[in-house]
Amino acid sequence: MIAVAALAAIAAAILIALARVALGPTAFDRVLAVNSIGTMIILGISLHGFAMGRPEFVDISVLYAILNFIGTFAVLKLFSTGTLGDK
């Protein structure tokens, strides 16, 4: 029951972060909000696995965390240099 309440709180936080993505004044604010959404999704996956009694969901959330981390750096590099590779 507590996990369901925590999932509802995470869903509400994701909606607030989506508003920040839509209304963010700078690109950095939008990237930060998307990264926060990714972190909240990781928490949601872990909580869902806990509520369902499926510990393998932790592996899925760790993989998603790695992809979120790499994706954030890729987007920030694209914004700062204009390319993802060497010129």
C-alpha beads as a LAMMPS data file, in Angstrom:
LAMMPS data file: protein, C-alpha beads

87 atoms
86 bonds

1 atom types
1 bond types

-500.0 500.0 xlo xhi
-500.0 500.0 ylo yhi
-500.0 500.0 zlo zhi

Masses

1 110.0

Atoms # bond

1 1 1 0.000 0.000 0.000
2 1 1 2.847 2.383 0.776
3 1 1 4.494 1.534 -2.561
4 1 1 1.303 2.508 -4.391
5 1 1 1.244 5.868 -2.617
6 1 1 4.916 6.392 -3.485
7 1 1 4.211 5.550 -7.139
8 1 1 1.390 8.104 -7.151
9 1 1 3.723 10.728 -5.690
10 1 1 6.333 9.952 -8.343
11 1 1 3.667 10.261 -11.050
12 1 1 2.693 13.690 -9.717
13 1 1 6.357 14.751 -9.670
14 1 1 6.760 13.580 -13.276
15 1 1 3.806 15.750 -14.299
16 1 1 5.396 18.760 -12.595
17 1 1 8.695 18.044 -14.368
18 1 1 6.855 17.758 -17.693
19 1 1 5.525 21.253 -17.116
20 1 1 9.119 22.379 -16.553
21 1 1 10.139 20.750 -19.844
22 1 1 7.399 22.633 -21.666
23 1 1 7.928 25.997 -19.941
24 1 1 11.665 25.985 -19.249
25 1 1 13.208 29.272 -20.313
26 1 1 16.546 27.751 -21.372
27 1 1 17.679 24.533 -22.977
28 1 1 19.618 23.648 -19.828
29 1 1 16.409 23.813 -17.767
30 1 1 14.717 21.466 -20.217
31 1 1 17.614 18.977 -20.178
32 1 1 17.679 19.047 -16.388
33 1 1 13.923 18.393 -16.239
34 1 1 14.185 15.479 -18.677
35 1 1 17.038 14.026 -16.622
36 1 1 14.898 14.388 -13.487
37 1 1 12.046 12.569 -15.227
38 1 1 14.452 9.764 -16.080
39 1 1 15.521 9.530 -12.444
40 1 1 11.907 9.398 -11.302
41 1 1 11.170 6.655 -13.829
42 1 1 14.078 4.676 -12.389
43 1 1 12.547 5.057 -8.935
44 1 1 9.160 4.037 -10.322
45 1 1 10.555 0.888 -11.923
46 1 1 12.257 -0.079 -8.664
47 1 1 9.142 0.611 -6.594
48 1 1 6.980 -1.327 -9.033
49 1 1 9.331 -4.296 -8.747
50 1 1 9.190 -4.029 -4.961
51 1 1 5.388 -3.880 -4.940
52 1 1 5.097 -6.878 -7.254
53 1 1 7.792 -8.887 -5.484
54 1 1 10.026 -9.018 -8.566
55 1 1 13.622 -8.173 -7.638
56 1 1 14.800 -8.445 -11.267
57 1 1 13.255 -5.018 -11.867
58 1 1 16.275 -3.562 -10.057
59 1 1 18.458 -4.804 -12.934
60 1 1 16.168 -3.075 -15.411
61 1 1 16.301 0.165 -13.426
62 1 1 20.125 0.049 -13.252
63 1 1 20.290 -0.386 -17.027
64 1 1 17.895 2.518 -17.497
65 1 1 20.013 4.639 -15.138
66 1 1 23.113 3.988 -17.254
67 1 1 21.242 4.903 -20.447
68 1 1 19.850 8.040 -18.805
69 1 1 23.341 9.090 -17.684
70 1 1 24.924 8.543 -21.108
71 1 1 22.003 10.195 -22.903
72 1 1 22.214 13.297 -20.747
73 1 1 25.904 13.711 -21.481
74 1 1 25.293 13.182 -25.191
75 1 1 22.616 15.884 -25.298
76 1 1 24.761 18.317 -23.308
77 1 1 27.725 17.698 -25.626
78 1 1 25.480 18.281 -28.623
79 1 1 24.293 21.586 -27.142
80 1 1 27.794 22.756 -26.235
81 1 1 29.735 21.749 -29.364
82 1 1 27.051 21.284 -32.019
83 1 1 28.187 17.720 -32.796
84 1 1 28.499 14.364 -31.097
85 1 1 31.731 13.365 -32.810
86 1 1 35.068 14.774 -33.816
87 1 1 35.356 17.177 -36.727

Bonds

1 1 1 2
2 1 2 3
3 1 3 4
4 1 4 5
5 1 5 6
6 1 6 7
7 1 7 8
8 1 8 9
9 1 9 10
10 1 10 11
11 1 11 12
12 1 12 13
13 1 13 14
14 1 14 15
15 1 15 16
16 1 16 17
17 1 17 18
18 1 18 19
19 1 19 20
20 1 20 21
21 1 21 22
22 1 22 23
23 1 23 24
24 1 24 25
25 1 25 26
26 1 26 27
27 1 27 28
28 1 28 29
29 1 29 30
30 1 30 31
31 1 31 32
32 1 32 33
33 1 33 34
34 1 34 35
35 1 35 36
36 1 36 37
37 1 37 38
38 1 38 39
39 1 39 40
40 1 40 41
41 1 41 42
42 1 42 43
43 1 43 44
44 1 44 45
45 1 45 46
46 1 46 47
47 1 47 48
48 1 48 49
49 1 49 50
50 1 50 51
51 1 51 52
52 1 52 53
53 1 53 54
54 1 54 55
55 1 55 56
56 1 56 57
57 1 57 58
58 1 58 59
59 1 59 60
60 1 60 61
61 1 61 62
62 1 62 63
63 1 63 64
64 1 64 65
65 1 65 66
66 1 66 67
67 1 67 68
68 1 68 69
69 1 69 70
70 1 70 71
71 1 71 72
72 1 72 73
73 1 73 74
74 1 74 75
75 1 75 76
76 1 76 77
77 1 77 78
78 1 78 79
79 1 79 80
80 1 80 81
81 1 81 82
82 1 82 83
83 1 83 84
84 1 84 85
85 1 85 86
86 1 86 87
